Amino acid sequence: MRVLLAILLLVLILLQMKMWFGEGGFRDVRRLEQRVEEQSLENESLAQRNRELQAEVEDLRQGLEAVEERARSELGLIKENEEFYQVVPGQKIKPDDTE
């Protein structure tokens, strides 16, 4: 009877070791859950970027305002009869240099 009990105890220990440390065990499942969570966050970030790009495409297709805004901001274009002013930051003067 003791031998049978020892064998059953050994089998239980081996099964527990496989469950906790073996392939497909608890640690692998936890690692996969973490990777799924990270991938879900990345997917949401990319989906938000896609929505923003889609909105920009729709703006560009539907009106000239978006095209004009883009031309002004990215290409520095101005309309006819407009004047362009560029503000250049000046140098800071130290209080000791004023004398």
Secondary structure, DSSP 8 states (H G I E B T S, - for coil): -HHHHHHHHHHHHHHHHHHHHSTTSHHHHHHHHHHHHHHHHHHHHHHHHHHHHHHHHHHHHH-HHHHHHHHHHHH----TT-------------GGGG-
